[in-house]
Amino acid sequence: MVKETLKIYLTSIVIMGAVGLNAEEKVVLPPSWTTTRTTYDITVEELAKMYYGDSSQYRYILEANRDILKGSHTVRKNTEIKIPITPNFKDQPEKLGWNSAE
């Protein structure tokens, strides 16, 4: 029951919360994200490739974490960050060797 509810919720987010660029070429964030903690240094481009299958979508991660990253493209080890849920989102923290934020 919980998995079905979560699946419906995530589907609703993807449908209702379109992610893209607005007229001024600024990233428009979706209404939801997942939070994770890095276990090694990694770039936002690498994260985008792993989570979205496309490294050019790094701007979503960079924008969601601008207060933490302050323009840097490197996420340091043991940093808790947000990964915006987009239509291309792939939930695979075990593949990344990460643990959920504690």
C-alpha positions as CSV (number, residue, x, y, z in Angstrom):
1,M,0.0,0.0,0.0
2,V,2.8,2.5,0.9
3,K,4.7,1.7,-2.4
4,E,1.5,2.3,-4.4
5,T,0.8,5.5,-2.6
6,L,4.4,6.7,-3.1
7,K,4.3,5.8,-6.8
8,I,1.0,7.7,-7.3
9,Y,2.5,10.7,-5.4
10,L,5.7,10.7,-7.5
11,T,3.7,10.4,-10.7
12,S,1.6,13.4,-9.6
13,I,4.7,15.4,-8.9
14,V,6.1,14.6,-12.3
15,I,2.9,15.5,-14.1
16,M,2.1,18.6,-12.1
17,G,5.6,19.9,-11.4
18,A,7.1,20.3,-14.8
19,V,10.8,21.1,-14.6
20,G,12.5,23.2,-17.2
21,L,13.8,26.6,-18.0
22,N,11.7,29.8,-17.9
23,A,12.0,32.6,-20.5
24,E,15.0,34.1,-18.7
25,E,16.9,30.7,-19.0
26,K,16.6,30.2,-15.2
27,V,16.1,26.8,-13.8
28,V,12.5,26.1,-12.6
29,L,12.6,23.6,-9.8
30,P,10.0,20.9,-9.2
31,P,8.0,21.0,-6.1
32,S,9.8,18.0,-4.6
33,W,13.2,16.4,-4.2
34,T,15.0,13.7,-2.3
35,T,17.7,14.4,0.2
36,T,20.9,12.3,0.4
37,R,24.3,12.5,2.0
38,T,27.4,12.0,-0.1
39,T,30.0,9.5,1.0
40,Y,32.7,10.8,-1.4
41,D,33.5,14.0,-3.4
42,I,31.5,14.2,-6.6
43,T,30.5,16.8,-9.2
44,V,27.0,18.0,-9.9
45,E,27.5,16.9,-13.5
46,E,28.3,13.3,-12.3
47,L,25.2,13.4,-10.0
48,A,23.0,14.5,-12.9
49,K,24.4,11.7,-15.1
50,M,23.6,9.2,-12.4
51,Y,20.2,10.5,-11.3
52,Y,18.9,11.8,-14.6
53,G,20.9,10.0,-17.2
54,D,22.1,13.3,-18.6
55,S,25.0,15.3,-17.2
56,S,23.7,18.5,-18.8
57,Q,20.8,18.6,-16.3
58,Y,23.3,19.4,-13.5
59,R,21.7,22.9,-13.2
60,Y,18.7,21.4,-11.3
61,I,21.0,20.1,-8.6
62,L,23.1,23.2,-8.5
63,E,20.1,25.4,-8.1
64,A,18.5,23.3,-5.4
65,N,21.7,23.4,-3.4
66,R,23.0,26.9,-4.2
67,D,23.2,27.9,-0.5
68,I,25.4,24.8,0.2
69,L,27.5,24.8,-3.0
70,K,27.8,28.5,-3.5
71,G,28.5,28.1,-7.2
72,S,30.9,25.2,-6.9
73,H,30.3,22.2,-9.0
74,T,31.9,19.9,-6.5
75,V,29.9,18.3,-3.7
76,R,32.2,17.4,-0.8
77,K,32.2,14.2,1.1
78,N,29.5,13.9,3.9
79,T,27.4,16.8,2.4
80,E,23.6,16.5,2.6
81,I,22.1,17.7,-0.7
82,K,18.8,17.8,-2.5
83,I,18.2,15.9,-5.7
84,P,15.2,17.4,-7.5
85,I,12.7,14.9,-8.7
86,T,12.3,15.5,-12.5
87,P,10.6,13.4,-15.2
88,N,14.0,11.7,-15.8
89,F,14.7,11.1,-12.1
90,K,16.2,7.7,-11.2
91,D,16.2,6.7,-7.6
92,Q,19.4,4.8,-7.2
93,P,21.4,5.8,-4.1
94,E,22.6,2.2,-3.6
95,K,24.4,2.4,-6.9
96,L,26.0,5.7,-5.8
97,G,27.2,4.1,-2.6
98,W,25.3,6.6,-0.6
99,N,23.3,6.5,2.6
100,S,20.1,8.4,3.2
101,A,20.5,11.5,5.4
102,E,20.5,10.4,9.0
